[in-house]
Structure formats: C-alpha cells, structure tokens
C-alpha cells in the first residue's frame, strides 16, 4: 500500500477524454478533481472523483486494499449510477511500474473484459480505461490525466 499511496495520495486536477465508440458515440470530455487518501490505519486507499463535462457528471470513488491472504489488491467502486452504484471491480496488481486492474463489465447487454492502467510521473498520473474489442485487443475508451494541485 505504501507504493500505491506514494504515487496517488493528494489532490489532483483531472481532464478526461472519451474516445468515440460504444459508450460515447460522439466522444466526450470532463474536467474535475480527485482527492486520494489513506484510510483504516493506512490499509485502504480511497480515490474520490468529481468531474463534469460533455460526457456528463461523474461522482464516485475507488477503494483499493491489499488482500494479504490472496496476495492481490482488491478494488471496490461506487459511481453516481442510481441503477447500479457500487460493485467489487476486479483484482489489481503491479506490472512493472504500471498499476493494472482487470475486471468484467456488461456493456449494452454484452459481458466484456476491461483493464484500468495507471501510469505515474512525479507530479501527475494517467488512468487509461480500455475494453477488449472484437479483434481481441484492448481498445482505449477513457483517458484521465491528473496533475497534482
């Protein structure tokens, strides 16, 4: 958790870009803020999101913790979707310097594989949400760039 906290804890300004596709036929964007903190005695990271723009308003959070018995990071998310606000969302791991979360989502009635990938720099981080396409390759749908406030 220390490595993840060092990279993410703090306040961030964000810019999200949605690629044209199934979820956003015309693409889209949002600007906002993220506040990241440790909770529960440093055992849990809370990544709180607030943004708005042409892609609509987004309020939510990711909760990430290390499951020592399983030797994996667990991820729980909640967003401002009244029909399905919260869910356990995958198992995350470090892949070199990348923090990667693999999970399944239903998009327009079809179960699909997704991957969220965090990359880090000293005063910024980027989160890319990608979905496995028909060809089997991961296609980027949302890129969120965050700069330290």
Secondary structure as UniProt FT lines:
FT   HELIX           2..8
FT   STRAND          10..18
FT   TURN            25..26
FT   STRAND          28..39
FT   HELIX           40..42
FT   STRAND          44..52
FT   TURN            54..55
FT   STRAND          58..67
FT   TURN            68..71
FT   STRAND          72..79
FT   TURN            82..83
FT   STRAND          86..95
FT   TURN            96..97
FT   STRAND          98..107
FT   TURN            108..109
FT   STRAND          110..121
FT   TURN            122..123
FT   STRAND          124..132
FT   TURN            134..135
FT   STRAND          138..148
//
